Amino acid sequence: MHKLVVAFLVAVALASTAAPVFADGPGAVSVSTTTWVGPSGHGYVEFLVSAPGDPQPAPISTDSPYYFTWSCMDKRGQVDIYLKSDDSRAGWSSFVCGPGSPPVVDSLATNGSLDGYLGVSVDPAVGPANTDRTVTATVTPTYADGVNGALSGYVDQSSVQITSWGVDFGDGTRGTYTNGGAFSLKVVHKYGAGSFDVNVAAHMSGTVYGAKADASGNPYEVSAPFTLTLTNSAGTSGAPIEYIPPVVTVGSDPTVNPTPQEPKLPNIPRDSKALASFYWLRGLPCTLYAAPIVVSEGFMRSAGVRIGGAHTVLASYDFSATVNDRNSSVRSANGSYAGNTPIEIQWNTPLGNNQPYALSYTYHLVTTYDDGTVRNYTVSGGVGVVIVYTVMG
């Protein structure tokens, strides 16, 4: 004879509970039951099992009506008992059957892990890189089924809470969160380009009840605090990032403002004092800085969405001029210069019909994007300078 004790979710004596149902066929066991109620009001069924001489346990299929299974070993082999309850949420606490008397009793489980009772999602699951996603984790309403089973006992639902949440975002970032014991969590996280698996762990605690047996085999009720971890994961991905280059044209920046513009002076795009062409006085020395005209700055794009900007600077430039009339001891030679180094130049002869002198530049640009990515670009072009006579009067 061996004993099994099962704790149900109901809080009344189980004399009125539907009788246990067992598998038919070879190896069926003979079972008698006794019901009793613990001091906390939880009902129990005590099974008195008569094992057959040569049992042939029947497997449980996926659509089986049986909710719980116990496997007991006696001297002649394994005896499988299949219990059906009208309450699919029934929790249970079992003895371990073994040869000898009294039966050996399981320690009441107080910790463990569960998969499948925690829903995890990421919204949106697919989107542009470097954009926010909402990670949502929710303990499913049927969690009691798994918790009761994992702990082999009746769980006091009023005691259950989530003490903390652990989130591994899958991109090297981890976080620990509390949410007042609530059974759900929402966290906003920014994802870059690539595919990621978000892993969430909900750490649950509460009180579990179960039955044990004393040295004489008499059952009694016990309770203990428990901890349980519910886990699940979800996937998300960010589209690749495109680094759009800036649109830059060549300009120059003289150290003094040009003379008042004449009607024939063409439209000059400006970025600060960057000029594509300008007028200058005959014989007036000029300190001339290279000055890129940024028509449009570079930016970052992912899945057709602008996700970041950029800043472009002039690192260096190559310069040449058709005429440089300044004294050879101080004038600048054609060549390469650091971006902040000016050219010393002078023109002594105006050209007829307001024809411009040509300044030739090749700009070496450095663009830094918002995520720290650095790209180098090169742009070449010319600046026209129209020399005018000084008017005296």
Backbone torsions as a table, in degrees:
resi	resn	phi	psi	omega
1	MET	NA	136.9	176.9
2	HIS	-134.1	157.7	-177.7
3	LYS	-118.2	144.1	169.5
4	LEU	-126.9	140.5	176.2
5	VAL	-121.5	131.4	-176.7
6	VAL	-124.4	126.7	179.4
7	ALA	-97.6	125.1	178.5
8	PHE	-99.3	163.3	-178.4
9	LEU	-72.7	-22.0	-178.6
10	VAL	-69.4	156.4	-177.6
11	ALA	-113.2	29.6	177.0
12	VAL	-127.9	164.4	176.0
13	ALA	-59.6	142.1	-172.7
14	LEU	-90.7	20.5	176.9
15	ALA	-62.2	-27.0	-179.3
16	SER	-92.6	-4.0	-179.6
17	THR	-70.7	145.7	179.2
18	ALA	-55.1	140.9	-177.5
19	ALA	-64.2	145.0	177.4
20	PRO	-59.3	147.2	177.9
21	VAL	-116.0	137.0	-177.1
22	PHE	-123.2	158.3	-179.2
23	ALA	-63.5	141.7	177.3
24	ASP	-87.0	174.7	173.8
25	GLY	95.0	-173.7	-178.7
26	PRO	-55.9	137.1	178.2
27	GLY	90.6	1.3	178.1
28	ALA	-62.1	146.6	-175.6
29	VAL	-107.8	158.1	175.7
30	SER	-99.5	124.0	-174.1
31	VAL	-131.7	134.6	168.5
32	SER	-117.2	150.7	-174.6
33	THR	-124.2	151.3	171.8
34	THR	-133.9	136.0	179.2
35	THR	-105.8	150.5	175.3
36	TRP	-155.4	163.3	-177.1
37	VAL	-120.9	130.4	178.4
38	GLY	-77.0	170.2	-178.1
39	PRO	-63.7	-19.8	178.3
40	SER	-89.3	1.7	179.1
41	GLY	89.7	5.9	178.2
42	HIS	-84.7	135.6	-179.2
43	GLY	-86.5	148.5	-179.7
44	TYR	-134.5	153.0	171.6
45	VAL	-119.6	130.3	177.1
46	GLU	-106.2	123.1	-178.4
47	PHE	-99.5	134.1	171.6
48	LEU	-108.1	110.1	-168.6
49	VAL	-104.2	129.3	171.9
50	SER	-106.5	110.4	-175.0
51	ALA	-79.4	140.2	176.5
52	PRO	-74.6	166.8	-178.0
53	GLY	-73.1	-35.5	-177.4
54	ASP	-139.0	76.7	-172.2
55	PRO	-70.8	146.4	173.5
56	GLN	-125.3	84.6	-175.6
57	PRO	-59.2	138.5	177.0
58	ALA	-90.6	134.7	179.9
59	PRO	-69.8	153.9	175.9
60	ILE	-96.4	125.6	178.8
61	SER	-83.9	172.1	-177.2
62	THR	-66.3	-24.1	179.0
63	ASP	-103.7	23.9	-179.1
64	SER	-63.0	144.5	176.2
65	PRO	-79.8	-3.0	-176.9
66	TYR	-89.2	135.5	-175.5
67	TYR	-91.7	-32.1	-175.4
68	PHE	-136.5	154.4	-179.1
69	THR	-134.2	137.7	171.6
70	TRP	-124.0	138.1	175.8
71	SER	-113.7	119.1	-177.9
72	CYS	-112.9	137.8	178.7
73	MET	-104.9	127.1	168.7
74	ASP	-118.4	-168.0	-174.4
75	LYS	-65.7	-20.3	-175.3
76	ARG	-105.5	-0.2	178.2
77	GLY	137.5	-162.2	-173.2
78	GLN	-95.0	139.3	174.8
79	VAL	-119.7	120.2	178.6
80	ASP	-100.4	130.5	179.3
81	ILE	-116.8	128.4	-179.2
82	TYR	-112.0	119.0	-176.7
83	LEU	-104.1	129.4	173.7
84	LYS	-111.2	131.3	178.7
85	SER	-123.2	148.0	175.2
86	ASP	-68.8	-16.2	-178.8
87	ASP	-110.5	104.3	-175.8
88	SER	-68.3	-9.2	179.2
89	ARG	-90.3	5.1	-173.0
90	ALA	-56.0	130.3	172.4
91	GLY	-90.0	167.7	-177.6
92	TRP	-153.7	156.9	175.3
93	SER	-137.1	128.5	-170.5
94	SER	-124.6	152.1	167.8
95	PHE	-84.1	152.8	168.5
96	VAL	-93.0	118.5	-178.3
97	CYS	-78.2	142.4	178.3
98	GLY	-160.9	166.2	-179.7
99	PRO	-65.1	148.2	178.3
100	GLY	100.0	172.1	-179.9
101	SER	-138.5	138.7	0.8
102	PRO	-78.2	170.4	179.4
103	PRO	-65.3	152.7	175.1
104	VAL	-79.5	139.6	-175.6
105	VAL	-109.2	138.3	173.3
106	ASP	-62.7	142.0	165.7
107	SER	-68.2	142.2	179.4
108	LEU	-67.2	119.2	-177.7
109	ALA	-67.1	135.5	-179.2
110	THR	-126.9	9.2	174.9
111	ASN	-159.9	163.6	179.7
112	GLY	165.7	-172.2	179.7
113	SER	-133.4	151.6	179.9
114	LEU	-136.4	136.7	170.2
115	ASP	-110.4	150.9	172.1
116	GLY	93.4	-8.7	179.5
117	TYR	-108.3	12.8	177.4
118	LEU	-129.1	118.8	177.4
119	GLY	-90.4	132.0	-179.3
120	VAL	-128.6	133.9	177.7
121	SER	-144.5	158.8	176.6
122	VAL	-127.2	129.0	-178.3
123	ASP	-127.0	122.1	-6.1
124	PRO	-77.0	152.4	179.9
125	ALA	-70.9	-31.2	178.6
126	VAL	-132.2	134.7	-179.8
127	GLY	-168.4	-177.6	177.1
128	PRO	-62.1	151.8	175.5
129	ALA	-66.6	156.2	176.5
130	ASN	60.6	33.1	175.9
131	THR	-122.4	157.6	-176.1
132	ASP	-73.2	141.4	171.4
133	ARG	-125.6	151.2	177.3
134	THR	-105.0	115.7	175.7
135	VAL	-91.6	121.1	-179.4
136	THR	-117.3	131.8	176.2
137	ALA	-129.6	131.2	-177.3
138	THR	-139.0	129.3	174.0
139	VAL	-71.0	127.9	-175.4
140	THR	-69.4	151.7	-179.3
141	PRO	-60.3	-22.8	-178.5
142	THR	-91.3	16.8	-176.1
143	TYR	-58.0	-29.8	-177.2
144	ALA	-59.2	-34.0	178.3
145	ASP	-56.8	-51.4	-177.1
146	GLY	-70.5	-38.1	-177.9
147	VAL	-65.5	-46.3	179.0
148	ASN	-58.9	-42.3	-179.1
149	GLY	-68.4	-42.6	-177.5
150	ALA	-65.7	-31.6	-176.9
151	LEU	-96.1	-4.9	-178.8
152	SER	53.9	43.1	-179.4
153	GLY	-163.4	175.3	177.0
154	TYR	-89.3	124.7	-178.1
155	VAL	-96.5	126.7	174.8
156	ASP	-73.3	103.9	-173.6
157	GLN	-63.2	-29.5	179.7
158	SER	-67.4	-16.5	-178.4
159	SER	-94.0	-8.5	-170.4
160	VAL	-81.6	135.7	173.1
161	GLN	-152.0	161.2	173.4
162	ILE	-94.6	112.6	-176.1
163	THR	-77.8	-31.9	178.1
164	SER	-163.2	161.0	178.0
165	TRP	-121.6	133.8	173.0
166	GLY	-112.2	125.5	-177.5
167	VAL	-123.5	120.5	170.7
168	ASP	-102.9	108.7	-173.0
169	PHE	-74.4	-8.9	175.4
170	GLY	87.1	-3.1	179.0
171	ASP	-115.6	22.8	-177.7
172	GLY	91.9	-2.3	-179.8
173	THR	-104.8	136.0	177.4
174	ARG	-129.8	154.9	178.5
175	GLY	-149.5	149.6	174.3
176	THR	-119.0	132.0	-173.3
177	TYR	-134.3	152.0	170.3
178	THR	-122.0	149.9	-177.1
179	ASN	-141.0	41.1	176.6
180	GLY	64.3	26.0	-179.6
181	GLY	82.8	0.1	-176.2
182	ALA	-65.8	159.5	-175.8
183	PHE	-93.8	13.5	177.9
184	SER	-145.5	159.0	-177.6
185	LEU	-147.5	140.4	171.5
186	LYS	-128.3	128.9	-179.4
187	VAL	-133.7	132.9	177.6
188	VAL	-95.7	130.8	-177.8
189	HIS	-140.5	140.1	179.5
190	LYS	-91.3	127.0	-179.7
191	TYR	-111.3	141.3	175.8
192	GLY	-88.1	-160.3	179.0
193	ALA	-77.8	143.9	178.3
194	GLY	122.6	-178.5	179.2
195	SER	-109.4	141.6	-173.9
196	PHE	-140.2	147.0	172.7
197	ASP	-110.4	121.5	178.7
198	VAL	-93.0	122.6	178.5
199	ASN	-112.7	126.4	-176.8
200	VAL	-120.4	137.8	174.7
201	ALA	-124.8	122.8	175.6
202	ALA	-102.2	119.4	-177.3
203	HIS	-94.7	112.0	-173.7
204	MET	-103.5	147.1	174.2
205	SER	-139.7	161.9	178.7
206	GLY	170.1	-159.2	-178.7
207	THR	-121.2	134.7	179.2
208	VAL	-119.6	140.2	177.5
209	TYR	-110.8	149.6	176.8
210	GLY	-160.9	-180.0	-179.4
211	ALA	-116.0	141.4	171.9
212	LYS	-126.2	173.6	178.0
213	ALA	-123.0	142.9	176.8
214	ASP	-83.1	-175.0	-175.6
215	ALA	-61.5	-22.8	179.9
216	SER	-92.8	0.4	-179.7
217	GLY	89.1	6.6	-179.7
218	ASN	-84.2	130.2	-178.1
219	PRO	-77.3	149.2	173.1
220	TYR	-147.0	157.4	-174.8
221	GLU	-90.4	140.1	175.7
222	VAL	-132.1	159.5	173.7
223	SER	-137.4	156.2	-179.1
224	ALA	-158.2	150.7	172.6
225	PRO	-70.4	147.7	179.1
226	PHE	-130.8	158.0	169.5
227	THR	-129.1	142.4	-177.4
228	LEU	-146.3	140.9	179.1
229	THR	-112.6	122.6	175.8
230	LEU	-102.0	131.5	-174.2
231	THR	-129.9	152.0	172.4
232	ASN	-168.5	173.1	-177.3
233	SER	-146.0	165.2	176.0
234	ALA	-150.1	157.8	-178.5
235	GLY	-107.5	154.7	174.8
236	THR	-152.1	162.0	-179.9
237	SER	-150.4	152.4	176.6
238	GLY	-117.8	136.6	-179.1
239	ALA	-65.4	159.1	178.0
240	PRO	-61.4	157.4	179.7
241	ILE	-100.8	131.8	172.0
242	GLU	-102.5	135.0	177.6
243	TYR	-104.7	100.3	-176.1
244	ILE	-79.6	126.1	-177.1
245	PRO	-73.0	159.4	176.0
246	PRO	-73.8	158.9	171.8
247	VAL	-103.8	114.2	-172.6
248	VAL	-130.9	137.4	171.1
249	THR	-117.5	164.6	-175.4
250	VAL	-82.9	136.2	175.4
251	GLY	-143.8	172.0	175.9
252	SER	-133.3	160.8	-177.8
253	ASP	-132.3	99.5	176.0
254	PRO	-72.0	157.5	-174.1
255	THR	-76.1	-16.2	174.6
256	VAL	-124.5	153.8	179.5
257	ASN	-63.8	148.5	177.1
258	PRO	-63.2	161.4	174.9
259	THR	-61.8	160.9	-179.2
260	PRO	-49.8	134.4	-174.3
261	GLN	-67.2	140.3	177.1
262	GLU	-93.8	160.4	-178.0
263	PRO	-57.1	-30.7	-176.9
264	LYS	-82.0	-6.2	-178.0
265	LEU	-70.0	125.7	-176.7
266	PRO	-66.7	162.8	174.9
267	ASN	-61.0	130.1	-176.8
268	ILE	-114.9	113.1	174.6
269	PRO	-64.2	139.1	-174.7
270	ARG	-125.6	139.8	165.7
271	ASP	-132.4	102.5	-167.6
272	SER	61.8	-118.0	179.7
273	LYS	-107.3	21.8	178.9
274	ALA	-73.9	125.1	-174.4
275	LEU	-124.5	135.2	174.9
276	ALA	-81.0	-23.6	174.0
277	SER	-160.3	155.3	179.9
278	PHE	-159.7	164.3	173.6
279	TYR	-93.0	148.0	176.0
280	TRP	-143.5	152.3	-177.6
281	LEU	-79.8	141.7	177.7
282	ARG	-59.8	131.8	174.5
283	GLY	75.0	3.1	-179.4
284	LEU	-91.2	118.0	178.1
285	PRO	-57.0	146.0	-176.7
286	CYS	-131.8	127.1	169.7
287	THR	-96.6	112.5	-168.0
288	LEU	-116.5	121.7	178.6
289	TYR	-98.2	143.8	170.4
290	ALA	-69.6	135.8	-175.1
291	ALA	-145.6	101.2	177.2
292	PRO	-63.7	141.5	172.6
293	ILE	-100.0	106.1	-177.6
294	VAL	-85.0	99.9	179.3
295	VAL	-68.0	-44.6	173.6
296	SER	-148.6	135.1	-177.4
297	GLU	-77.0	155.3	175.7
298	GLY	-65.4	162.6	178.0
299	PHE	-157.8	168.3	179.7
300	MET	-103.4	139.7	-179.3
301	ARG	-137.8	141.5	177.4
302	SER	-144.7	128.6	-178.9
303	ALA	52.9	36.8	177.9
304	GLY	79.9	3.0	-177.2
305	VAL	-111.3	133.5	175.7
306	ARG	-72.5	123.6	-174.8
307	ILE	-119.5	-0.8	179.8
308	GLY	-179.1	162.2	-178.9
309	GLY	-106.6	-159.6	-178.8
310	ALA	-162.8	167.7	177.0
311	HIS	-137.3	129.7	-175.4
312	THR	-112.0	135.2	176.9
313	VAL	-129.5	159.0	177.5
314	LEU	-91.0	114.6	-179.8
315	ALA	-82.8	-43.8	-179.6
316	SER	-162.1	170.9	179.2
317	TYR	-153.8	156.3	173.0
318	ASP	-107.2	136.2	-172.4
319	PHE	-131.1	142.6	168.3
320	SER	-151.2	145.4	-179.5
321	ALA	-129.6	143.9	179.3
322	THR	-69.0	-34.1	-179.1
323	VAL	-138.9	135.5	172.9
324	ASN	-142.3	97.4	-171.3
325	ASP	-87.3	3.0	-178.9
326	ARG	-68.1	154.9	-179.5
327	ASN	-51.5	133.6	-174.0
328	SER	-61.3	-20.4	-179.0
329	SER	-77.1	-18.6	-177.2
330	VAL	-124.6	-14.5	-175.9
331	ARG	-74.7	158.1	-178.9
332	SER	-89.2	138.4	178.1
333	ALA	-84.9	158.5	171.5
334	ASN	-63.0	142.5	-179.5
335	GLY	160.6	-160.3	-177.3
336	SER	-105.4	142.1	-175.8
337	TYR	-139.6	152.6	171.4
338	ALA	-63.9	154.7	-173.0
339	GLY	-59.1	-29.4	-177.5
340	ASN	-99.8	12.1	-179.6
341	THR	-95.0	125.8	-178.2
342	PRO	-84.9	165.9	174.0
343	ILE	-102.7	135.7	173.5
344	GLU	-97.9	119.8	-171.4
345	ILE	-146.2	158.1	179.3
346	GLN	-157.0	142.9	177.6
347	TRP	-123.7	128.9	-175.4
348	ASN	-106.5	-10.4	-174.9
349	THR	-128.8	113.6	173.3
350	PRO	-67.5	146.1	177.0
351	LEU	-93.1	150.1	-177.9
352	GLY	-67.0	154.0	177.5
353	ASN	57.3	33.5	179.1
354	ASN	55.4	34.2	176.6
355	GLN	-70.8	138.0	-176.9
356	PRO	-89.8	151.0	164.0
357	TYR	-76.8	147.0	-176.9
358	ALA	-103.2	129.7	171.4
359	LEU	-110.4	125.9	-176.6
360	SER	-106.6	129.5	-178.2
361	TYR	-129.4	146.8	161.8
362	THR	-125.2	116.4	-176.9
363	TYR	-96.8	132.5	174.1
364	HIS	-104.1	107.7	-171.1
365	LEU	-104.4	148.9	174.6
366	VAL	-123.4	120.9	179.7
367	THR	-111.1	124.3	177.9
368	THR	-108.2	121.5	-178.3
369	TYR	-88.9	164.2	-173.2
370	ASP	-60.2	-26.6	179.5
371	ASP	-89.8	8.5	178.1
372	GLY	93.8	-7.4	177.6
373	THR	-65.9	135.5	-178.4
374	VAL	-117.4	130.5	177.4
375	ARG	-128.6	145.5	178.4
376	ASN	-106.4	135.5	179.6
377	TYR	-132.4	155.4	178.7
378	THR	-128.2	135.6	176.9
379	VAL	-137.4	138.8	-179.6
380	SER	-120.7	152.6	178.9
381	GLY	176.2	-175.4	-177.9
382	GLY	-129.7	158.2	175.5
383	VAL	-121.9	132.4	179.0
384	GLY	-99.4	134.3	179.1
385	VAL	-122.3	118.8	179.2
386	VAL	-96.8	123.4	-178.2
387	ILE	-94.5	133.2	180.0
388	VAL	-122.0	156.1	177.7
389	TYR	-76.4	151.6	172.4
390	THR	-75.7	131.7	-179.8
391	VAL	-96.5	123.3	-179.5
392	MET	-104.6	144.9	176.4
393	GLY	170.8	NA	NA
